[in-house]
Amino acid sequence: DQAAHDPLLRTVVRTCLAESRSALDREYPALGDDGWEAVADAIHRYENNDLRDPIRRVARSPIRKLAPGGPLVGAAKLVRAAFGRAPPAFTLGIASALHYRDPADRQSCQLEWLLRRRGVAAVVRDVCGLESRDPWGRAVVIAYERMRQGGSRARVAA
């Protein structure tokens, strides 16, 4: 699986998991250290060739994952609320998710249509709930555009 072997993507995943857990610790100190075992387990599964999920399973239903309360944007908002800054690793993760394409995934096709029809700033606002006037929303748009210009796009063969 190419994604798990990409050093940048591995760093983004590790950082997002660690920042999410740190934000949970700050917001809910009563959770204790038990949650760090889940982070270590997730990293282990991500990096283990025998346990790794295919990109299609991890990235499917991107609109749900990019929703304001979804697993990607929702976690990023928790990190932002806890630390008062837009999390750079999540910015890259959100921009990458906007590039995901799989002809067999209805939400992926819908996302591609929305991006072509309305543009990335509108999608970031309407799907992710991030305003383009906000520095974080702007950062996601810029990261998306830079990836697009560089030809970086996650595609799944049909």
C-alpha positions in Angstrom: 0.0 0.0 0.0 1.7 3.2 -1.2 0.1 5.5 1.4 1.7 3.7 4.4 5.1 3.8 2.8 5.0 7.5 2.0 7.1 9.3 4.7 5.1 12.5 4.6 1.8 10.8 4.9 3.1 8.6 7.7 4.2 11.8 9.5 0.8 13.4 8.9 -1.1 10.4 10.3 1.2 10.1 13.4 0.9 13.8 14.1 -2.9 13.9 13.7 -3.3 11.0 16.0 -1.0 12.5 18.6 -2.5 16.0 18.4 -6.0 14.5 18.7 -5.1 12.6 21.8 -3.3 15.6 23.3 -6.4 17.7 22.7 -8.6 15.1 24.3 -6.3 15.0 27.3 -6.5 18.8 27.6 -10.3 18.9 27.3 -11.0 15.7 29.3 -8.2 15.2 31.8 -10.1 12.4 33.6 -9.5 10.2 30.6 -6.0 9.4 31.8 -3.3 7.8 29.9 -5.3 4.8 28.6 -6.0 6.6 25.3 -2.4 6.7 24.3 -2.5 2.9 23.9 -5.1 3.3 21.3 -2.9 5.8 19.5 0.1 3.5 19.6 -2.2 0.6 18.3 -3.5 2.7 15.4 0.0 3.7 14.4 1.1 0.0 14.6 -1.8 -1.1 12.5 -1.1 1.7 10.0 2.5 0.7 9.6 2.1 -3.1 9.8 2.0 -4.7 6.3 -0.1 -7.6 7.5 -2.8 -5.4 9.2 -2.9 -2.4 7.0 -6.3 -1.3 5.6 -6.5 -0.7 1.9 -6.7 3.0 0.9 -10.2 2.4 -0.5 -11.5 1.4 3.0 -9.7 4.2 4.8 -10.7 7.0 2.4 -14.2 6.0 1.4 -17.1 8.3 2.1 -14.9 11.4 2.0 -17.9 13.8 2.5 -18.8 12.2 5.8 -15.1 12.3 6.9 -14.8 15.9 5.9 -18.0 17.1 7.6 -17.6 19.6 10.4 -18.2 16.9 13.0 -16.7 14.1 11.0 -13.6 12.1 12.0 -11.1 14.4 10.1 -12.5 17.9 10.4 -14.1 17.2 13.8 -10.9 16.0 15.3 -9.0 19.0 13.8 -11.6 21.4 15.3 -11.0 19.8 18.7 -7.2 20.3 18.3 -7.8 23.9 17.3 -10.1 24.6 20.2 -7.6 23.0 22.7 -4.5 24.7 21.4 -5.7 27.8 19.7 -4.1 27.2 16.4 -5.0 25.6 13.1 -3.3 22.2 13.1 -0.9 21.9 10.1 -1.0 18.1 9.8 -4.8 18.2 9.7 -4.7 20.9 7.1 -2.7 18.6 4.9 -5.0 15.7 5.7 -8.1 17.6 4.8 -6.6 18.9 1.5 -5.5 15.3 0.7 -9.0 14.0 1.4 -10.4 16.6 -1.0 -8.2 15.0 -3.7 -9.4 11.4 -3.1 -11.1 9.9 -6.2 -12.7 6.5 -6.5 -15.3 5.9 -9.3 -16.9 3.2 -7.2 -17.5 5.6 -4.2 -20.6 7.7 -4.6 -19.3 10.4 -2.2 -16.0 10.6 -3.9 -17.8 11.2 -7.2 -20.1 13.8 -5.6 -17.1 15.6 -4.1 -15.3 15.7 -7.4 -18.5 17.1 -9.0 -18.8 19.8 -6.3 -15.1 20.8 -6.7 -15.5 21.1 -10.4 -18.8 22.9 -10.3 -18.3 25.2 -7.2 -14.6 25.4 -6.5 -12.5 24.4 -3.6 -13.3 27.4 -1.4 -17.0 26.7 -1.6 -16.5 23.0 -0.9 -14.2 23.8 2.1 -17.0 26.1 3.4 -20.0 24.0 2.6 -18.7 20.5 3.2 -16.0 21.1 5.9 -17.6 24.1 7.6 -14.4 26.1 7.3 -14.7 29.7 6.1 -12.2 30.8 3.4 -11.8 34.1 5.3 -10.5 32.2 8.3 -6.7 31.5 8.2 -7.3 27.8 8.6 -9.9 27.6 5.8 -7.5 29.6 3.6 -4.6 27.2 4.5 -6.7 24.2 3.4 -7.6 25.9 0.1 -3.9 26.7 -0.5 -2.7 23.2 0.4 -5.4 21.7 -1.9 -4.3 24.0 -4.8 -0.6 23.3 -4.3 -1.3 19.5 -4.3 -3.4 19.9 -7.5 -0.6 21.9 -9.2 1.9 19.3 -8.1 -0.2 16.5 -9.5 -0.6 14.8 -6.1 -3.9 13.0 -6.1 -5.1 9.8 -4.5 -6.9 7.6 -7.0 -8.2 4.1 -6.7 -8.3 1.9 -9.8 -11.8 0.9 -10.7 
